[in-house]
Each structure stands twice: as C-alpha cells, then as structure tokens.
Amino acid sequence: MAITLFGAEGDYRHPAVAGEAGVRPYIYVERLDDTLEKVSANGGAVVTKPYPEGGLWVATFRDPAGNVLGVWQHGPRD
C-alpha cells in the first residue's frame, strides 16, 4: 500500500487536502453562529448546520483550501 502525503502520487506541488476524510479537528468557540458567519464571509462554507449534541452545539465547515473542520459551543446558541 502506498501512502501519499502530497496530492497525486509524485506530485509535490500541491499538498493533499483532508476534505471529508481523515482527522477532523473541532475548535471551541464562544458564539457558534458568529463564527460561521465569519467563515462564510472569508471564503469558507458551512458543511453541517448547527445541531445539538448533549449540552453543546456543533457544526462543520469547509475552509477555502477545502479542509473540513468542526466548531462547537457549550450551552444555548442565543
């Protein structure tokens, strides 16, 4: 099995992008909705709209490079 760290095998000009697969970091934010507005305003896109997960609100977004990251907020969204 070959493991490629950069783009297509042998192509070292363009780093690989995690996209939907691989490790997905989740970042704590104080205001989830404000953070997602900033993501969209700066070239990113919401992948998964905010949803409740226990006492948290969670969402994912794609950055301009194509990486998918998660954000979470503790407590109510308002």
C-alpha positions, 0 to 999 in steps of 0.5 A: 500500500502506498501512502501519499502525503502530497496530492497525486502520487509524485506530485509535490506541488500541491499538498493533499487536502483532508476534505471529508476524510481523515482527522477532523479537528473541532475548535471551541468557540464562544458564539457558534453562529458568529463564527460561521458567519465569519467563515462564510464571509472569508471564503469558507462554507458551512458543511453541517448546520448547527445541531445539538449534541448533549449540552453543546452545539456543533457544526462543520465547515469547509475552509477555502483550501477545502479542509473540513473542520468542526466548531462547537459551543457549550450551552444555548446558541442565543 
